[in-house]
């Protein structure tokens, strides 16, 4: 089965800008990988429960008391842009 | 033998008898790096000053006192870089905190030395996906060391590290260990806290040791495990002394050989080395029988849906705001994200983010992601059934020998298919180890082959016992490159 992937739509969902060459290359490569995924059709999966984790996991709670974390300077230390003790982001509101 | 070529166990004896000091070890490792790393390219960075300072302050009364351990560059060590071999984090990221496993190693007296190369964000099997350079295999520098923990395995196998940490999402500890002639252990999912490991696929990722011997793997594992409030998936299970099974025989231990693993595409010379190892295990009193893991054929497809899906969400944190690369001169917030991520990520990472985004997107979620999660259940149940009959599942670690750089360069699927033996343990959350089981002459060089053993969840003690008994009755682990 030949897959047609709207690669630019997927790339936008993934917040990745692709050049035209990249789009052509990734589309072909992913189509090949998705063709291979047809092997999932080889077994009857109806009625099988889902596994999200190999071991059972549960919500973990802790006491509602503050604990030591990074201080402001440490938390901001790796930010590419910061101002007034905060992360500086691109303008969101027009 | 140089100190850098020796095991943790051997160095610890010499430290305790005062024949050597931690500074001697660190100096020897640094000298070995200076001499060999221009060829092996295993390290991304080395902070010699810090390692020497840590050695001077090391407390040898602690269980790993004075032992330097190399760290894969996706595990945070406070004050050190943590690039994940990506341009995204290369410019000016310094870890503001320690991964939990690093705190534990430090508490046991170990010191961390060097940041080891890898495939970018741990996506790959050769280190060729590193944004900086490909590492080399110590047995033949024209070949890859495997991946994604290729720098860790190259350094340990090439004797420019005593031991190293790696991470394993689909074989990234075991496969490079097989390629470089070392021991690589992926613990049970949840044994080791993932806090401070840069996430690739959260339901599969597990940190573990790459060492020169099985005993060293147990010694390091003793100081990596335990419940951690910062990782909700870390297991609240008793942590045994993982060395307790070492030296016990394997008479009556049952080993299963999955008939589905005897597929075409496994190098005949690897098969032959593994068959010899099986005969050897029988000679030690192990009982080997054929078993069936009927859903083996969907392992790769299952993994390559689930891992990219999880990666696509995990890597959305790389947005150019709080850390890492940020594109200049963007027009608005959307352009900022699109451009920052396009500039920061390399080709394989982009491929997997796209694949993961696609299989999770509207209209495809049920066809791919839900099916893969169901198939994962069947794979897990295969192992549940197998472990009713046997204690250990045996296989080659890899279907192919270490390959030449560039051999798989433009066919991602061909390299994905080589993960067939290692992926199932991640999908089922089981502990797996690769141990050297022979050498194959190829193109005039002897290349190492790895034997994989997979055990029951949380039964690393039996796994290490079996691996140790086999290792100690052979001399493969004593062979050195060059």
Interface residues (C-beta under 8 A of the other chain):
Chain A: X5 X7 X10 X11 X12 X13 X14 X15 X16 X17 X18 X22 X26 X29 X30 X32 X33 X34 X36 X37 X38 X39 X40 X42 X43 X45 X48 X49 X50 X51 X52 X53 X54 X55 X57 X58 X59 X60 X62 X70 X74 X75 X77 X78 X79 X80 X81 X87 X89 X90 X91 X92
Chain B: X92 X93 X94 X96 X97 X188 X189 X190 X203 X229 X232 X233 X235 X295 X297 X298 X300 X301 X302 X304 X305 X312 X316 X319 X320 X321 X322 X323 X324 X325 X326 X330 X332 X333 X334 X335 X336 X337 X338 X339 X341 X342 X345 X350 X351 X353 X354 X355 X356 X357 X358 X361 X368 X370 X371 X372 X373 X374 X375 X376 X377 X378 X380 X412 X413 X416 X427 X428 X429 X430 X457
